[in-house]
Amino acid sequence: MTSAPRTPAPRLLCSTVSVFGKPLHDAFPLIADAGFAGVEVMVTKDPDTQDPRRLRELAEDHELPVEAIHAPFLLMTRSVWGNDPVGKIYRAIELAEEVGTPLVVVHPPYRWQPAYRRWLDERLPLLSEETGVRVAVENMFPLRVRGRRVATFHALQAPEDIEGHPHVVLDTSHAAVAGLDLFETVRRLGSRLAHVHLSNNAGKGWDSHLPLDEGVLPLEGFLDSLATEDFAGTISLELDLRTYLEDPAKLRRVLVHNRELCESRLSLSV
């Protein structure tokens, strides 16, 4: 009797967001030295993040393939590549194709972007077939605004909002703010779950992106469940480590510690 082939373990990446504020030529060696097998690049105003030739050079020099590209949808990158979200997606796909990256991460529409929402519903499912690059939509969360209890700026926040997309990114800190159960969300998404942004959350109603062992989320059990469910996508550590950026030794220790926490649950070999 032969056993069924085991689904490959997920690849563990580190997002350049975890060293946000460092130029890309510093971020790559930091992430490589911490022992990661790949990197997710956030497109920012840093020209290197937008230059396929430079990304290929850095990936080769540090043996750190770019396995995901996050299109510039953050408020701090809102002027990068213009204001049209669809244009940003096409630019990100072009960059991914030139770098050899299989996945692009995008944000869902704001409530005042109905045209973008229609485009996601109608055109997004065809893009992977046309380009070979998967475009995955990330779950978002309600925001607390002074003078209001909650403001729901993004149109997609609940599991049923994102289930219709062929590829989804689950951000664990965003899920905490939105009140989503991680285990139920993974179950509902099934094979549509392509990528995970992994971090903890303080449980105080805002998006905190804490290191994995700081916060309220049951991340050890969550990682165990990904392994049990044979999740074969990618997992990217997306941490807020700004307090460590001026101390390279401490920054490295935190990155290594969080990588090892993941590996111990997923039985990764990097």
C-alpha positions in Angstrom: 0.0 0.0 0.0 1.3 3.4 -0.9 0.4 6.6 1.0 -1.1 9.5 -0.8 1.4 12.2 -1.8 1.7 15.0 0.8 0.8 18.5 -0.2 4.0 20.6 -0.2 4.4 22.8 2.8 3.7 26.5 2.4 6.6 28.8 1.6 7.5 31.2 4.4 8.3 34.8 3.3 9.1 38.0 5.0 7.4 41.2 3.7 9.6 44.3 3.3 6.8 46.0 5.3 8.5 44.3 8.4 11.5 46.5 7.8 9.5 49.5 6.5 11.6 52.6 6.3 14.7 50.7 5.2 15.7 51.1 1.5 15.3 47.9 -0.4 19.1 47.4 -0.8 19.2 47.2 3.0 15.9 45.2 3.4 17.0 42.3 1.3 20.2 41.4 3.2 18.4 41.8 6.5 15.7 39.4 5.5 18.2 37.0 3.9 20.4 37.0 7.0 17.4 36.2 9.2 17.0 32.9 7.2 13.9 33.5 5.1 13.4 31.6 1.9 11.7 34.4 0.0 10.4 37.9 0.2 7.2 39.9 -0.5 8.0 43.3 -1.8 5.7 46.2 -1.0 5.8 48.7 -3.9 6.6 52.2 -2.4 8.1 55.5 -3.5 11.5 53.7 -3.3 12.5 53.4 -7.0 14.0 50.0 -6.4 10.6 48.5 -5.5 9.3 49.5 -9.0 12.4 48.5 -11.0 12.3 44.8 -12.3 15.9 44.8 -13.2 16.9 45.9 -9.6 14.5 43.4 -8.0 16.1 40.6 -10.1 19.6 41.7 -9.1 18.7 41.9 -5.4 17.0 38.5 -5.5 20.0 36.9 -7.2 22.6 38.6 -5.0 20.9 37.5 -1.8 19.3 34.2 -3.0 16.0 35.5 -2.0 13.3 35.2 -4.6 10.5 37.7 -4.9 7.5 35.5 -4.4 4.8 38.2 -3.9 4.4 41.8 -4.9 2.1 44.0 -2.9 0.7 46.7 -5.2 0.8 50.3 -3.7 -2.6 50.5 -2.0 -1.6 51.8 1.4 -2.4 55.4 2.3 1.3 56.2 2.4 1.7 54.9 -1.2 -1.5 56.3 -2.6 0.3 58.5 -5.1 2.5 55.7 -6.4 1.5 54.8 -10.0 -1.4 57.2 -10.0 -4.8 57.1 -8.3 -6.5 54.5 -10.5 -6.6 51.2 -8.6 -7.0 49.2 -11.8 -4.0 51.0 -13.3 -2.0 50.0 -10.2 -3.0 46.4 -10.6 -1.9 46.3 -14.3 1.4 47.9 -13.4 2.0 45.4 -10.6 1.2 42.5 -12.9 3.7 43.9 -15.5 6.3 44.1 -12.7 5.6 40.6 -11.5 5.9 39.2 -15.0 9.3 40.8 -15.5 10.6 39.7 -12.1 9.1 36.2 -12.4 6.8 36.6 -9.4 3.6 34.5 -9.3 1.4 36.6 -7.0 0.2 40.2 -6.7 -1.6 41.4 -3.6 -4.2 44.1 -3.9 -6.6 45.9 -1.6 -10.4 45.8 -2.0 -12.4 48.9 -3.1 -13.4 51.7 -0.8 -17.2 52.2 -0.6 -17.0 55.1 -3.0 -15.3 53.1 -5.7 -18.1 51.2 -7.4 -16.4 51.1 -10.7 -13.4 49.4 -9.2 -15.6 46.9 -7.4 -17.4 46.0 -10.7 -14.0 45.6 -12.4 -12.9 43.1 -9.6 -16.1 41.1 -10.1 -16.0 41.1 -13.9 -12.4 41.2 -15.0 -10.3 39.9 -12.1 -11.2 36.2 -12.6 -9.8 36.4 -16.1 -6.5 37.9 -15.3 -4.7 34.8 -14.1 -5.6 33.0 -17.3 -4.4 35.9 -19.4 -1.2 36.7 -17.6 -0.2 33.7 -15.5 0.0 36.0 -12.4 -2.5 35.4 -9.6 -4.0 38.6 -8.3 -5.2 38.1 -4.7 -7.6 40.4 -2.8 -6.8 41.1 0.8 -9.4 41.3 3.6 -9.7 44.7 5.3 -11.3 46.0 8.4 -13.5 48.8 9.9 -11.7 51.9 11.1 -12.4 53.8 14.3 -12.8 57.5 13.5 -12.9 60.4 16.0 -16.5 61.3 16.6 -17.8 58.0 15.3 -17.9 54.5 16.7 -16.8 52.7 13.5 -16.4 53.8 9.9 -16.5 51.1 7.2 -14.4 52.6 4.5 -13.8 49.3 2.6 -16.5 47.4 0.8 -15.0 44.0 1.5 -14.6 43.0 5.2 -16.6 39.9 5.9 -15.8 36.4 4.6 -18.8 36.4 2.3 -17.5 39.6 0.8 -14.3 38.0 -0.4 -15.4 34.4 -1.0 -16.3 35.3 -4.6 -12.8 36.1 -5.6 -10.7 33.3 -7.1 -7.6 34.2 -4.9 -7.7 35.8 -1.5 -5.1 37.1 1.0 -6.0 36.6 4.7 -4.4 39.2 6.9 -4.6 38.0 10.5 -4.4 41.4 12.1 -7.1 42.8 9.8 -9.2 39.8 10.6 -8.9 40.5 14.4 -10.1 44.1 13.9 -13.0 42.9 11.8 -13.9 40.3 14.4 -13.4 37.3 12.1 -12.6 33.9 13.4 -9.4 32.7 11.7 -10.2 29.1 11.7 -13.7 29.6 10.3 -12.4 32.0 7.7 -9.8 29.5 6.4 -12.5 26.8 6.3 -14.8 29.0 4.3 -12.2 30.2 1.8 -10.9 26.8 1.1 -8.7 26.6 -2.0 -9.3 30.3 -2.7 -6.9 31.1 0.1 -3.7 31.9 -1.8 -1.6 33.9 0.7 -1.5 34.8 4.4 -0.2 38.1 5.9 0.8 36.8 9.4 1.0 38.9 12.5 -0.6 39.2 15.9 -3.0 41.9 17.1 -3.4 43.7 20.4 -7.1 43.1 20.6 -7.9 46.8 21.2 -9.7 47.6 18.0 -6.9 48.7 15.7 -4.6 47.1 13.2 -1.4 46.5 15.2 0.7 43.9 13.3 2.5 42.7 16.4 5.2 40.0 16.5 3.6 36.5 16.6 4.0 35.9 20.4 2.6 39.3 21.4 -1.1 39.7 21.2 -4.4 37.9 21.5 -4.6 35.8 18.4 -4.2 32.0 18.6 -1.5 31.9 16.0 0.1 28.6 17.0 -3.2 26.8 16.5 -3.8 28.8 13.3 -0.5 27.6 11.9 -1.2 24.1 13.0 -4.6 24.3 11.1 -2.9 25.5 7.9 -0.5 22.5 8.1 -3.4 20.1 8.8 -5.5 21.5 6.0 -2.5 21.1 3.6 -2.4 24.8 2.8 0.1 25.1 0.0 0.2 28.8 -0.6 2.6 31.3 0.8 2.8 32.9 4.3 4.4 36.3 4.7 5.4 37.8 8.0 4.1 41.3 7.9 5.1 42.8 11.3 5.4 46.3 12.7 9.0 46.4 13.8 9.6 50.1 13.7 10.9 50.2 17.3 13.7 47.8 16.3 14.9 49.5 13.0 17.7 51.4 14.7 19.1 48.3 16.4 20.2 45.8 13.8 21.0 43.1 16.3 17.6 43.3 18.0 15.8 43.5 14.6 17.6 40.3 13.5 16.7 38.5 16.7 13.1 39.4 16.3 12.9 38.3 12.7 14.7 35.0 13.4 12.5 34.3 16.4 9.3 34.8 14.5 10.6 32.7 11.6 11.5 29.9 13.9 8.0 30.1 15.6 6.4 29.6 12.2 8.8 26.8 11.2 8.1 24.9 14.4 4.4 24.8 13.6 4.6 24.2 9.9 7.6 21.9 9.9 9.2 24.0 7.1 12.6 23.3 5.7 14.3 26.5 4.5 
